Amino acid sequence: MLLCLSFLLIWAPLAPIANGFAGSHSALPSARMTPRLNDDNIHSESTSTACEKSLLSNVNRRQAFQKTAAFIATTAISTLVHPNPATADIEGVVSIPQSSAPPESSASNVNGNSVTVFKTKSGLQYIDIVEGTGISPRYGNFVSISYKAYIKFPDIQGKPSKLDEFDSDGAYLIKHGNGRTVPGLDEGLHTMKVGGKRRIIIPPKLGYVTSGLGPIPPGPYGRWKLNRLLDRMIEVKGGNVIFDVEMRSVIEDEADQGYYEDESLSPEDFNTLRQNLERSQQAARGNA
């Protein structure tokens, strides 16, 4: 009797967890669970019946956990083989737009000078004023830049609108790729080289799409001005955020754990991961 009650006390609290796993993955066959017995049922049922139900519940729970673990392992492998592309949109989903396609280029006239404007797949545009000679940043690096930031509204009746400056900084440090920088600025920095100067023209969907993104003016007046300009962009339904950037230096983060790496998983690393998962599953079945 004491042995049966021990089984009930150990396994009965796990019933909601096992039910939660079974309910989260409809593809798994549902394991039949024995409901937790209350005090009246314990006194009314015989000792042999309670033991049989407790043991049956124990087996069913173990099977449910094993099948759930196998499902999670399969899903993890599938995600590594077919990773979802990162996106950034106006609804506030902020991450680094990554694309292997080369940017398109077109000739444009700025202040009487012919320049080449590059446009990426995300809609970002940039003009290289000075092409740097140093290294390009990798995701996870610290990047030191100097910049001036503007808002440019659409031209009115063919008359060019002026740039409204709202911020500047001579030495601004960012963690490249951590999701806390304006998405368009982060994308534009990724292909720059140290010593380079670039004008980055950011469409609204890659700009200040959510709170907590930098850079922002340090003082209250600057922040008020930025908010006013962003509200104006909404009113006129157009405009761009523009950064004139110089890349000063790229610094490797010695504490980085590799979470920001650009490369995908190599076939050798993937095979090692798969073998480790298979061994873990075999060990789990052996202990069952």
RODO-914444 format. One record per residue (C-alpha): z, y, x; residue number from 1. Coordinates in steps of 0.001 Angstrom, whole numbers. Layout:
BEGIN
{rec {Z Y X} NUM}
...
// end
This chain:
BEGIN
{rec {0 0 0} 1}
{rec {839 2371 2839} 2}
{rec {-2473 1567 4546} 3}
{rec {-4437 2381 1394} 4}
{rec {-2582 5654 890} 5}
{rec {-3378 6568 4519} 6}
{rec {-7086 6061 3887} 7}
{rec {-6854 8248 783} 8}
{rec {-4998 11039 2566} 9}
{rec {-7472 11072 5490} 10}
{rec {-10760 10786 3631} 11}
{rec {-10118 12457 289} 12}
{rec {-10163 16033 1762} 13}
{rec {-13556 15274 3311} 14}
{rec {-15219 14632 -58} 15}
{rec {-16230 18303 -607} 16}
{rec {-17744 18431 2893} 17}
{rec {-19784 15276 2367} 18}
{rec {-20887 16497 -1063} 19}
{rec {-21919 19836 504} 20}
{rec {-24115 18063 3076} 21}
{rec {-25729 15900 438} 22}
{rec {-26387 18923 -1799} 23}
{rec {-27880 21045 996} 24}
{rec {-30703 18607 1802} 25}
{rec {-32358 17260 -1316} 26}
{rec {-34557 14967 776} 27}
{rec {-31502 12849 1692} 28}
{rec {-30577 9952 -616} 29}
{rec {-27389 10914 -2370} 30}
{rec {-24349 8913 -1302} 31}
{rec {-22080 7773 -4137} 32}
{rec {-18736 9465 -3667} 33}
{rec {-15440 8321 -5110} 34}
{rec {-13554 11230 -6715} 35}
{rec {-10172 12133 -5360} 36}
{rec {-7432 10300 -7194} 37}
{rec {-4585 12210 -8755} 38}
{rec {-1010 10999 -8922} 39}
{rec {-1388 9447 -12399} 40}
{rec {-4421 7428 -11365} 41}
{rec {-2648 6207 -8223} 42}
{rec {219 4805 -10294} 43}
{rec {-2049 3338 -12952} 44}
{rec {-4524 1474 -10729} 45}
{rec {-3700 -1699 -8893} 46}
{rec {-3310 -1810 -5114} 47}
{rec {-6417 -3952 -4558} 48}
{rec {-8672 -1680 -6650} 49}
{rec {-7527 1456 -4783} 50}
{rec {-8182 -201 -1425} 51}
{rec {-11679 -1301 -2442} 52}
{rec {-12592 2196 -3626} 53}
{rec {-11150 3830 -517} 54}
{rec {-13071 1503 1818} 55}
{rec {-16297 1953 -172} 56}
{rec {-15884 5727 -38} 57}
{rec {-15296 5509 3726} 58}
{rec {-18579 3601 4261} 59}
{rec {-20579 5922 2019} 60}
{rec {-19265 9032 3758} 61}
{rec {-20112 7620 7188} 62}
{rec {-23664 6850 6025} 63}
{rec {-24063 10351 4586} 64}
{rec {-22903 11979 7827} 65}
{rec {-25252 9792 9934} 66}
{rec {-28266 10604 7748} 67}
{rec {-27398 14304 7759} 68}
{rec {-27096 14318 11567} 69}
{rec {-30501 12646 11860} 70}
{rec {-32008 15242 9505} 71}
{rec {-30549 18128 11523} 72}
{rec {-31845 16642 14793} 73}
{rec {-35338 16218 13334} 74}
{rec {-35316 19801 12044} 75}
{rec {-34211 21149 15441} 76}
{rec {-37051 19326 17221} 77}
{rec {-39584 20574 14674} 78}
{rec {-38380 24154 15149} 79}
{rec {-38720 23922 18912} 80}
{rec {-42238 22504 18665} 81}
{rec {-43415 25010 16031} 82}
{rec {-41362 28207 16523} 83}
{rec {-41758 30949 13951} 84}
{rec {-43264 34184 15293} 85}
{rec {-40966 37180 15493} 86}
{rec {-41688 40064 13160} 87}
{rec {-40533 43566 12376} 88}
{rec {-41109 45188 9001} 89}
{rec {-40123 48107 6819} 90}
{rec {-37646 46037 4805} 91}
{rec {-35275 45954 7769} 92}
{rec {-36141 42668 9479} 93}
{rec {-35900 43868 13045} 94}
{rec {-37008 41761 15980} 95}
{rec {-39533 42004 18747} 96}
{rec {-43189 41821 17636} 97}
{rec {-44755 39324 20012} 98}
{rec {-48493 38706 20220} 99}
{rec {-50661 37111 22870} 100}
{rec {-53749 38975 21652} 101}
{rec {-54835 41832 23957} 102}
{rec {-54607 45325 22440} 103}
{rec {-57753 46988 21159} 104}
{rec {-58860 50174 22897} 105}
{rec {-60750 53211 21689} 106}
{rec {-61669 56604 23120} 107}
{rec {-59926 59656 21709} 108}
{rec {-59790 63362 22447} 109}
{rec {-56361 64902 23075} 110}
{rec {-56203 68616 23897} 111}
{rec {-59801 68529 25052} 112}
{rec {-59240 65514 27318} 113}
{rec {-60781 62108 26704} 114}
{rec {-58127 59366 26729} 115}
{rec {-58037 55665 25914} 116}
{rec {-55825 54711 22978} 117}
{rec {-54657 51097 22860} 118}
{rec {-53683 49499 19556} 119}
{rec {-51764 46241 19281} 120}
{rec {-51867 43695 16482} 121}
{rec {-48612 45065 15032} 122}
{rec {-50154 48520 14523} 123}
{rec {-48490 50142 17538} 124}
{rec {-50615 52571 19563} 125}
{rec {-50079 53844 23076} 126}
{rec {-51752 55998 25721} 127}
{rec {-51150 55321 29407} 128}
{rec {-50734 58674 31143} 129}
{rec {-49749 57154 34496} 130}
{rec {-50008 53433 35154} 131}
{rec {-47021 52251 37131} 132}
{rec {-47117 50151 40272} 133}
{rec {-43812 48303 39897} 134}
{rec {-42790 45282 37858} 135}
{rec {-42887 44939 34074} 136}
{rec {-39651 44208 32215} 137}
{rec {-38796 40803 30833} 138}
{rec {-36759 40290 27693} 139}
{rec {-33116 40279 28737} 140}
{rec {-33558 42827 31552} 141}
{rec {-31899 46213 31606} 142}
{rec {-34505 48977 31523} 143}
{rec {-33841 52580 32547} 144}
{rec {-36186 55147 31004} 145}
{rec {-36496 58876 30510} 146}
{rec {-38057 60036 27270} 147}
{rec {-38790 62746 24761} 148}
{rec {-38922 61764 21097} 149}
{rec {-40908 63438 18325} 150}
{rec {-41971 63087 14722} 151}
{rec {-45591 63897 13899} 152}
{rec {-46623 64380 10278} 153}
{rec {-50149 63802 8959} 154}
{rec {-52684 66576 9479} 155}
{rec {-53071 68924 6499} 156}
{rec {-56620 69830 5446} 157}
{rec {-57946 69067 8903} 158}
{rec {-55348 71248 10611} 159}
{rec {-53408 69259 13246} 160}
{rec {-49670 69145 12704} 161}
{rec {-47311 69934 15553} 162}
{rec {-44854 67575 17197} 163}
{rec {-41244 68025 16048} 164}
{rec {-38957 67060 18939} 165}
{rec {-35625 65572 17899} 166}
{rec {-34238 63976 21075} 167}
{rec {-34628 63602 24845} 168}
{rec {-32807 61833 27659} 169}
{rec {-33350 61771 31404} 170}
{rec {-31698 58400 32009} 171}
{rec {-31420 56065 29030} 172}
{rec {-30468 52405 29593} 173}
{rec {-31421 49657 27152} 174}
{rec {-31098 45887 27011} 175}
{rec {-34728 44920 26508} 176}
{rec {-35211 42620 23534} 177}
{rec {-31710 42636 22057} 178}
{rec {-32855 44001 18677} 179}
{rec {-30926 47276 18929} 180}
{rec {-33868 49405 20008} 181}
{rec {-36566 50857 17756} 182}
{rec {-38982 47874 17481} 183}
{rec {-42081 49898 18339} 184}
{rec {-40440 51386 21432} 185}
{rec {-39298 47952 22627} 186}
{rec {-42793 46559 22161} 187}
{rec {-44368 49500 23976} 188}
{rec {-42021 49124 26948} 189}
{rec {-42786 45431 27401} 190}
{rec {-46202 45983 28992} 191}
{rec {-45265 49043 31054} 192}
{rec {-44610 48963 34795} 193}
{rec {-41950 50781 36773} 194}
{rec {-43227 54252 37621} 195}
{rec {-45527 54339 34610} 196}
{rec {-45690 57044 31959} 197}
{rec {-46826 56273 28441} 198}
{rec {-47055 57923 25041} 199}
{rec {-46001 55378 22402} 200}
{rec {-47153 56118 18835} 201}
{rec {-45016 54156 16387} 202}
{rec {-45953 53590 12718} 203}
{rec {-43146 53808 10140} 204}
{rec {-42789 50012 9800} 205}
{rec {-41895 49767 13517} 206}
{rec {-39669 52847 13626} 207}
{rec {-36142 53516 12376} 208}
{rec {-36308 50790 9745} 209}
{rec {-32566 50140 9595} 210}
{rec {-29292 51628 10803} 211}
{rec {-27968 50888 14271} 212}
{rec {-31260 51313 16126} 213}
{rec {-31552 53528 19180} 214}
{rec {-32155 55817 20763} 215}
{rec {-30633 58436 18500} 216}
{rec {-29504 61973 19328} 217}
{rec {-25916 62091 20614} 218}
{rec {-24875 65245 18749} 219}
{rec {-24415 65838 15010} 220}
{rec {-27161 68464 14813} 221}
{rec {-29694 66179 16464} 222}
{rec {-28836 63348 14085} 223}
{rec {-29071 65670 11097} 224}
{rec {-32498 66809 12291} 225}
{rec {-33697 63221 12757} 226}
{rec {-32535 62260 9264} 227}
{rec {-34266 65305 7812} 228}
{rec {-37528 64428 9577} 229}
{rec {-37357 60795 8447} 230}
{rec {-36766 61924 4861} 231}
{rec {-39782 64189 5189} 232}
{rec {-41892 61222 6331} 233}
{rec {-40930 59418 3134} 234}
{rec {-41837 62447 1024} 235}
{rec {-45306 62861 2536} 236}
{rec {-45798 59075 2790} 237}
{rec {-46969 59210 6368} 238}
{rec {-46320 60247 9919} 239}
{rec {-45384 58584 13183} 240}
{rec {-42469 58429 15587} 241}
{rec {-43680 59287 19101} 242}
{rec {-41983 58607 22429} 243}
{rec {-43191 60034 25733} 244}
{rec {-41634 57549 28149} 245}
{rec {-41333 57141 31901} 246}
{rec {-40059 53772 33133} 247}
{rec {-37594 54449 35939} 248}
{rec {-36325 50986 36857} 249}
{rec {-35912 47396 35699} 250}
{rec {-32620 45650 36462} 251}
{rec {-31979 41929 36069} 252}
{rec {-28880 41086 34053} 253}
{rec {-26890 38665 36213} 254}
{rec {-24813 37635 33194} 255}
{rec {-27865 36758 31095} 256}
{rec {-27784 33155 29842} 257}
{rec {-31534 32896 29298} 258}
{rec {-31463 33654 25568} 259}
{rec {-34201 36273 25969} 260}
{rec {-36681 34199 27995} 261}
{rec {-40363 34823 27260} 262}
{rec {-41547 31269 27954} 263}
{rec {-41486 28481 25391} 264}
{rec {-39886 25084 26034} 265}
{rec {-41835 23040 28604} 266}
{rec {-42985 19471 27729} 267}
{rec {-40565 18037 30311} 268}
{rec {-37601 19931 28869} 269}
{rec {-38626 18909 25362} 270}
{rec {-38765 15209 26325} 271}
{rec {-35328 15487 27908} 272}
{rec {-33963 17092 24739} 273}
{rec {-35516 14377 22568} 274}
{rec {-34087 11587 24736} 275}
{rec {-30623 13147 24605} 276}
{rec {-30813 13375 20811} 277}
{rec {-31953 9748 20539} 278}
{rec {-29088 8574 22757} 279}
{rec {-26625 10555 20652} 280}
{rec {-27949 8936 17468} 281}
{rec {-27730 5444 18998} 282}
{rec {-24160 6111 20102} 283}
{rec {-23271 7307 16597} 284}
{rec {-24750 4145 15050} 285}
{rec {-22894 1982 17584} 286}
{rec {-19571 3590 16697} 287}
{rec {-20172 3204 12962} 288}
// end
